[in-house]
């Protein structure tokens, strides 16, 4: 998950380990990815959740003291919403949980990566983040939807392809992206919804391949 967020920033991967500010954000992203992974699991590990919350709270506090900007508030909101999703009784409607998860999965972090490194935020960067949000929602279907009704996935896949066209992605890549999206819709229509591990693995691999095609 963290690797995908890093790819959507259009920053060289080596910079995340040699730039002090990007390294700090990478550590935040690693812990946040662990927290989001617990949200997507049917059985939560409370020890991991508590540990991730404590570490993430410390890292976010130090980040806010270092750069108290509006951009930092977005990832703070992501952190709060992630914890609300962990309290299943508070937000219990599957579609609502699904959409929120898609919006908080790396959006604040990618924005901070981009503005910290480039010191500006372009329209193209906004389009990439928008595409990532829709892709997050599409590929996290397995974590929230239990019925084999793929209409919502088909609608989202069409929106993803429209965004790809606006980013002037090559025709060959568009074809390959379409194949990945179609495969994932077909897979979810056939797989047993109780087989969480298989669904999660196929989702992760499909999302990674999709991200490589978009970002490279």
Order of alpha helices (4+ residues) and beta strands (2+ residues): alpha-alpha-alpha-alpha-alpha-alpha-alpha-alpha-alpha-alpha-alpha-alpha
